[in-house]
Amino acid sequence: MFGDFQSLKSNPDEHRIQPIEPSHLAPVLGRSVEEIQQKGLGAADFPSNGSLHIKLMDGSFVQFEHAFHVVNAQKFAIAVFTEHCGYHVFPFHEAEVSRIQREVLFVQAF
């Protein structure tokens, strides 16, 4: 196949990326920890005003629609929560996060 990914071991000196907890989501969403735990995330929690763009330290980038992010410097993590594509955790080191607003300039009508 493509190699034995189970044999890959992390560098013990590398910072571990830890999961984001509801207490980190509460201030971003403006909701209580209890409400997040009881109701989870809903469509209104995900912005529709542009794309979330994250540039990583090596110059690579990811871009998400209907997504918000949470930074946790203590855990060296940027977590991205998307409405339809789950959540993702990226390394914090030298990352740059921005929201790109779109302006439709032209649409070809058929």
matplotlib code that plots the C-alpha trace (Angstrom):
import matplotlib.pyplot as plt

x = [0.0, 1.3, 3.4, 2.8, 1.4, 0.9, 4.7, 5.1, 6.1, 5.9, 9.0, 9.0, 10.3, 7.4, 4.5, 1.4, -1.7, -4.6, -8.3, -10.3, -12.9, -16.3, -14.8, -12.7, -15.8, -18.0, -16.3, -16.0, -19.7, -21.1, -22.8, -22.4, -20.3, -23.5, -25.5, -22.8, -22.6, -26.4, -27.2, -23.9, -23.2, -25.9, -26.1, -26.1, -22.7, -21.0, -20.3, -21.4, -19.5, -16.4, -13.8, -11.6, -8.0, -5.1, -1.5, 0.8, 4.5, 5.7, 3.7, 0.9, -2.6, -6.2, -9.4, -12.9, -16.4, -19.0, -16.3, -14.9, -11.6, -10.4, -6.8, -5.4, -1.8, -1.3, -2.1, -0.2, -3.4, -5.7, -9.0, -11.3, -15.0, -16.9, -20.6, -20.5, -16.9, -16.2, -13.4, -9.7, -6.7, -3.6, -0.3, -0.2, 3.5, 3.8, 0.3, -1.7, -5.5, -7.7, -11.3, -11.5, -14.6, -15.9, -17.3, -18.9, -17.8, -19.2, -21.4, -21.8, -25.5, -26.5]
y = [0.0, 3.4, 2.5, 1.3, 4.4, 2.6, 2.4, 6.2, 7.5, 11.1, 13.0, 13.0, 16.6, 17.8, 19.5, 17.3, 18.8, 18.3, 18.4, 21.5, 21.5, 23.1, 25.7, 27.0, 27.2, 29.1, 32.5, 32.2, 31.2, 33.5, 30.5, 28.8, 25.6, 23.8, 24.9, 23.7, 20.3, 19.9, 21.2, 20.8, 23.0, 24.3, 25.9, 29.4, 28.8, 28.6, 31.9, 32.2, 35.5, 34.2, 31.5, 30.7, 30.5, 29.0, 29.3, 26.9, 27.4, 25.6, 27.8, 25.2, 26.3, 25.1, 26.9, 26.1, 27.4, 27.8, 27.4, 29.0, 28.6, 28.4, 29.1, 27.4, 28.6, 26.5, 23.3, 24.5, 24.1, 25.8, 23.9, 24.5, 23.6, 23.2, 22.9, 19.9, 18.6, 17.9, 19.5, 19.6, 20.5, 22.2, 23.1, 26.6, 27.3, 30.3, 29.8, 32.7, 32.6, 35.0, 35.3, 36.0, 37.9, 37.1, 39.6, 37.9, 39.9, 37.8, 34.8, 33.2, 32.7, 29.7]
z = [0.0, 1.0, 4.0, 7.5, 9.2, 12.5, 12.9, 12.7, 16.1, 17.3, 18.4, 22.2, 22.2, 20.0, 21.8, 21.9, 20.4, 22.9, 22.3, 22.8, 25.7, 25.9, 28.3, 25.3, 23.1, 25.5, 25.1, 21.3, 20.9, 23.7, 25.3, 28.7, 29.0, 30.3, 27.2, 24.8, 26.7, 26.6, 23.1, 21.3, 18.3, 15.9, 12.5, 14.1, 15.6, 12.2, 10.4, 6.8, 6.1, 4.3, 4.5, 7.4, 6.1, 8.2, 7.0, 8.8, 9.6, 6.5, 4.2, 3.5, 4.2, 4.7, 4.0, 5.4, 4.8, 7.6, 10.2, 13.4, 15.2, 18.8, 19.7, 22.8, 23.2, 26.4, 24.4, 21.3, 19.2, 16.8, 16.5, 13.6, 13.9, 10.6, 10.2, 7.8, 7.8, 11.5, 13.5, 12.9, 15.1, 13.8, 15.4, 16.9, 16.1, 13.7, 12.3, 10.8, 10.9, 8.8, 7.6, 3.9, 2.8, -0.7, -3.2, -6.2, -9.2, -12.0, -12.5, -15.9, -16.6, -18.7]

ax = plt.figure().add_subplot(projection="3d")
ax.plot(x, y, z, "-o")
ax.set_aspect("equal")
plt.show()
